[in-house]
């Protein structure tokens, strides 16, 4: 109606439906009067340099004089959310710090190189940033989706100074052979914008290793059912479950949780799950806090890079 803008969270024109519902429309150009929004995790935040004083050394002083504390080292147990992903009753992904689970220890990029084999999935992590996934293809190089383009880079460059780890065991799908994984990754080097079929680096890297269409944009029909469940571990005995129509949507939420960090996720859920105590003079019915509204910087539109084409 009127000048209302239609927003479509597609990464490329290929995924946008044409005017002809049969798919026979040969016009590959954008539909007139529609704004297209190509979304992608904002993974391009450069790592912050360590604090320095005015002379280039030491810590900066606060406004009242004492030096600011040094940044805390990255600790997965403090910053990351333990979670599991289920497709119906089958667990297809698990991140856990429990004894005997897959190791989530991180390493410097230089040390990580000694642990990588061609076909491995690598995850770079840092506090307050989206995790960045890549496929190790050998010769110190990875292939990864970065800034709306599939690139072939040295692992140390792709890390952007972040610590990393091999994450072959997070997803429980049966992997392809290492040579097939490398072949999948290298075949898409140079693909960008309208050629892309993935919304983030994790989906691209996981597709290279497992070859499942679920990781692609629009890879699953949305027919009202919500077969995917994201189970977030709140404590040893408590968890909270969210439901999704597609693995694509679930991955976006899981990555948002990793970006905002464990403390923020637990705070969000606490405000949703715990009712406020009734005050004196109130009725017997306990008042509940209103649903938590995500701050603008955590919302969908801030989380994703947007490009509007008229």
C-alpha positions as CSV (number, residue, x, y, z in Angstrom):
1,X,0.0,0.0,0.0
2,X,1.3,3.4,-0.8
3,X,5.0,3.7,-0.6
4,X,5.5,0.9,1.8
5,X,8.9,-0.7,1.5
6,X,9.1,-4.5,1.2
7,X,12.1,-5.8,3.0
8,X,13.5,-9.2,1.9
9,X,16.3,-10.8,3.9
10,X,18.0,-12.4,0.9
11,X,21.7,-12.2,0.3
12,X,21.5,-12.1,-3.4
13,X,19.1,-11.6,-6.4
14,X,19.1,-15.3,-7.3
15,X,17.1,-16.0,-4.1
16,X,14.5,-13.3,-4.7
17,X,11.3,-14.6,-6.3
18,X,10.4,-13.2,-9.7
19,X,7.1,-11.7,-10.8
20,X,6.1,-14.9,-12.4
21,X,5.2,-17.5,-9.7
22,X,6.0,-20.4,-12.2
23,X,9.6,-19.2,-12.3
24,X,9.5,-18.7,-16.0
25,X,10.2,-14.9,-15.8
26,X,13.4,-14.4,-17.7
27,X,14.0,-10.9,-16.4
28,X,16.9,-11.2,-13.9
29,X,16.8,-7.6,-12.9
30,X,15.3,-6.3,-9.6
31,X,11.6,-5.7,-9.4
32,X,10.8,-2.0,-9.7
33,X,9.7,-0.3,-6.5
34,X,11.0,-2.9,-4.2
35,X,14.0,-2.4,-1.8
36,X,16.2,-5.4,-1.5
37,X,18.2,-5.8,1.7
38,X,21.2,-8.2,1.5
39,X,22.0,-9.3,5.0
40,X,25.2,-10.7,6.4
41,X,26.6,-11.0,9.9
42,X,28.7,-8.0,10.7
43,X,32.0,-10.0,11.0
44,X,34.2,-7.1,9.8
45,X,34.9,-5.5,13.1
46,X,38.6,-5.2,13.4
47,X,40.2,-6.4,16.6
48,X,40.9,-3.7,19.1
49,X,44.5,-3.0,19.9
50,X,45.7,-3.4,23.5
51,X,45.4,-0.2,25.6
52,X,48.4,2.1,25.4
53,X,49.4,5.3,27.1
54,X,50.0,8.6,25.3
55,X,53.6,7.7,24.8
56,X,52.7,4.4,23.1
57,X,53.4,2.3,26.2
58,X,51.5,1.4,29.4
59,X,47.9,1.6,30.1
60,X,45.8,4.8,29.7
61,X,44.7,6.6,32.8
62,X,41.1,7.0,33.7
63,X,39.6,10.5,34.1
64,X,40.4,10.4,37.8
65,X,43.9,9.3,37.5
66,X,44.4,5.5,38.1
67,X,45.3,3.3,35.1
68,X,42.5,1.3,33.5
69,X,42.7,-2.5,34.1
70,X,44.2,-4.6,31.4
71,X,41.7,-6.5,29.1
72,X,40.8,-9.9,30.4
73,X,42.1,-12.9,28.4
74,X,39.5,-14.8,26.3
75,X,38.0,-17.7,28.2
76,X,35.4,-19.7,26.3
77,X,33.7,-20.8,29.6
78,X,33.1,-17.2,30.5
79,X,32.1,-15.8,27.2
80,X,30.4,-18.6,25.2
81,X,27.0,-20.2,25.6
82,X,26.7,-23.9,26.0
83,X,23.9,-25.1,23.7
84,X,22.6,-28.0,21.7
85,X,20.7,-28.1,18.4
86,X,18.0,-30.7,17.7
87,X,16.2,-31.6,14.4
88,X,13.1,-33.2,15.9
89,X,14.6,-35.6,18.3
90,X,18.1,-35.9,16.8
91,X,20.9,-33.8,18.2
92,X,22.8,-32.4,15.2
93,X,25.1,-29.9,17.1
94,X,26.5,-29.6,20.6
95,X,28.7,-27.1,22.3
96,X,29.5,-28.2,25.8
97,X,32.2,-27.6,28.4
98,X,31.3,-30.9,30.2
99,X,34.2,-33.3,30.8
100,X,34.6,-35.7,27.9
101,X,33.0,-33.3,25.4
102,X,34.9,-31.9,22.4
103,X,37.6,-29.5,23.4
104,X,36.8,-25.8,22.9
105,X,40.3,-24.6,23.9
106,X,41.6,-21.8,21.7
107,X,45.1,-21.2,20.2
108,X,47.0,-18.4,18.6
109,X,46.8,-18.5,14.8
110,X,50.5,-19.6,14.6
111,X,49.9,-22.5,17.0
112,X,46.6,-23.4,15.3
113,X,48.4,-24.0,12.0
114,X,50.1,-27.0,13.6
115,X,46.8,-28.6,14.4
116,X,45.0,-28.2,11.1
117,X,44.7,-30.7,8.3
118,X,43.1,-30.1,4.9
119,X,39.3,-30.3,5.2
120,X,39.2,-29.1,8.8
121,X,36.7,-26.5,9.9
122,X,38.3,-23.6,11.8
123,X,36.5,-21.1,14.1
124,X,38.1,-17.8,15.2
125,X,36.6,-16.3,18.3
126,X,36.8,-13.0,20.2
127,X,34.8,-11.3,22.9
128,X,31.9,-9.2,21.5
129,X,32.4,-10.3,17.9
130,X,30.7,-12.9,15.7
131,X,32.7,-16.1,15.5
132,X,34.3,-16.4,12.0
133,X,34.5,-19.8,10.3
134,X,36.8,-21.0,7.6
135,X,37.8,-24.2,5.8
136,X,41.5,-25.1,6.0
137,X,42.7,-26.2,2.5
138,X,46.4,-26.7,3.2
139,X,49.6,-24.7,2.6
140,X,48.7,-22.4,5.5
141,X,45.6,-21.2,3.8
142,X,41.8,-21.2,4.4
143,X,38.8,-20.4,2.3
144,X,36.1,-18.3,4.0
145,X,33.1,-16.1,3.4
146,X,34.2,-12.6,4.3
147,X,32.7,-9.3,3.4
148,X,30.2,-10.8,1.0
149,X,32.9,-12.7,-0.9
150,X,34.4,-16.1,-0.7
151,X,38.2,-15.6,-0.3
152,X,41.3,-17.7,-0.2
153,X,43.6,-16.3,2.6
154,X,46.4,-17.2,4.8
155,X,45.0,-18.5,8.1
156,X,47.0,-15.9,10.0
157,X,45.4,-13.1,7.9
158,X,41.9,-14.6,8.1
159,X,42.1,-14.7,11.9
160,X,42.5,-10.9,12.2
161,X,44.4,-11.5,15.4
162,X,41.7,-13.7,17.0
163,X,42.3,-17.0,18.7
164,X,41.0,-20.1,16.9
165,X,40.3,-23.8,17.2
166,X,39.4,-26.8,15.0
167,X,35.6,-27.4,15.3
168,X,35.1,-30.6,13.2
169,X,33.0,-32.2,16.0
170,X,30.5,-29.5,16.8
171,X,28.1,-30.5,14.0
172,X,27.2,-34.2,14.2
173,X,26.5,-34.7,10.5
174,X,28.6,-37.2,8.6
175,X,31.4,-35.3,6.9
176,X,32.5,-35.6,3.3
177,X,36.0,-36.8,2.5
178,X,38.7,-34.2,3.2
179,X,39.4,-33.9,-0.6
180,X,35.7,-33.2,-1.3
181,X,35.6,-30.6,1.5
182,X,38.6,-28.8,0.0
183,X,37.1,-29.1,-3.5
184,X,33.8,-27.6,-2.4
185,X,35.6,-24.6,-0.8
186,X,38.0,-23.9,-3.6
187,X,35.2,-24.1,-6.2
188,X,33.5,-21.0,-4.8
189,X,36.6,-18.8,-4.4
190,X,35.7,-15.4,-5.9
191,X,32.0,-15.8,-5.6
192,X,30.3,-12.7,-4.2
193,X,27.1,-10.8,-3.8
194,X,24.4,-12.3,-6.1
195,X,26.4,-15.5,-6.5
196,X,26.3,-16.4,-2.8
197,X,24.0,-18.9,-1.2
198,X,25.0,-18.4,2.4
199,X,24.3,-15.8,5.0
200,X,27.4,-16.1,7.1
201,X,30.8,-17.7,7.3
202,X,29.6,-20.6,9.5
203,X,26.9,-21.7,7.1
204,X,29.4,-21.6,4.2
205,X,32.1,-23.6,6.0
206,X,29.6,-26.1,7.3
207,X,28.1,-26.6,3.8
208,X,31.6,-27.3,2.4
209,X,32.2,-30.0,5.0
210,X,28.8,-31.7,5.1
211,X,27.2,-30.7,1.7
212,X,23.8,-30.3,3.2
213,X,21.3,-27.8,1.6
214,X,20.0,-26.9,5.0
215,X,23.0,-24.5,5.4
216,X,22.1,-22.5,2.2
217,X,19.7,-19.5,1.9
218,X,16.2,-20.8,1.4
219,X,17.5,-24.4,1.6
220,X,14.4,-25.5,3.5
221,X,10.7,-24.9,2.9
222,X,9.0,-22.8,5.5
223,X,5.6,-24.5,5.9
224,X,4.7,-23.4,9.5
225,X,6.4,-26.3,11.3
226,X,9.3,-25.6,13.6
227,X,11.3,-28.8,13.6
228,X,14.6,-27.2,14.9
229,X,15.2,-26.5,18.6
230,X,18.0,-24.5,20.1
231,X,18.5,-25.6,23.7
232,X,20.5,-23.1,25.7
233,X,22.1,-24.3,28.9
234,X,21.4,-21.9,31.8
235,X,23.0,-24.0,34.5
236,X,23.9,-27.7,35.2
237,X,20.2,-28.5,35.8
238,X,18.3,-25.8,33.8
239,X,18.0,-25.0,30.1
240,X,15.7,-23.0,27.8
241,X,14.6,-24.0,24.4
242,X,13.8,-21.9,21.3
243,X,12.1,-23.3,18.2
244,X,12.9,-22.4,14.5
245,X,11.5,-23.2,11.1
246,X,14.9,-23.7,9.5
247,X,18.5,-24.4,10.4
248,X,19.4,-21.1,8.6
249,X,17.3,-19.1,11.1
250,X,18.6,-21.1,14.1
251,X,22.3,-20.5,13.1
252,X,21.6,-16.7,13.0
253,X,20.3,-16.7,16.5
254,X,23.1,-19.0,17.8
255,X,25.7,-16.6,16.3
256,X,23.9,-13.6,17.9
257,X,24.2,-15.3,21.3
258,X,27.9,-15.9,20.7
259,X,28.4,-12.2,19.7
260,X,26.6,-10.7,22.7
261,X,28.2,-13.2,25.1
262,X,27.1,-15.6,27.8
263,X,26.3,-12.9,30.5
264,X,24.0,-10.9,28.1
265,X,22.2,-14.1,27.0
266,X,21.5,-15.2,30.5
267,X,20.3,-11.7,31.4
268,X,17.9,-11.7,28.5
269,X,16.5,-15.0,29.4
270,X,16.2,-14.2,33.1
271,X,14.1,-11.2,32.4
272,X,11.8,-13.3,30.2
273,X,11.6,-16.4,32.5
274,X,11.5,-14.9,36.1
275,X,8.4,-12.9,37.2
276,X,8.9,-9.8,39.2
277,X,8.1,-10.0,42.9
278,X,4.7,-8.4,43.8
279,X,5.0,-5.2,45.8
280,X,3.1,-4.6,49.0
281,X,-0.4,-3.6,48.3
282,X,-0.5,-5.3,45.0
283,X,-3.0,-8.1,44.2
284,X,-2.2,-11.7,44.8
285,X,-1.2,-12.1,41.2
286,X,2.5,-11.5,40.7
287,X,3.3,-8.9,38.1
288,X,5.7,-9.9,35.4
289,X,8.3,-7.8,33.8
290,X,7.5,-6.7,30.2
291,X,9.3,-8.7,27.5
292,X,12.9,-7.6,27.1
293,X,13.4,-5.4,24.0
294,X,16.7,-6.0,22.4
295,X,18.8,-2.9,22.3
296,X,19.2,-1.4,18.8
297,X,22.8,-2.6,18.5
298,X,21.6,-6.2,19.0
299,X,18.6,-6.2,16.7
300,X,18.3,-7.9,13.4
301,X,18.9,-4.8,11.3
302,X,22.0,-3.8,13.2
303,X,23.3,-7.4,13.3
304,X,23.2,-7.6,9.5
305,X,25.0,-5.6,6.9
306,X,22.3,-3.9,4.7
307,X,22.5,-2.8,1.1
308,X,19.4,-1.2,-0.3
309,X,18.8,-1.2,-4.1
310,X,15.9,0.7,-5.6
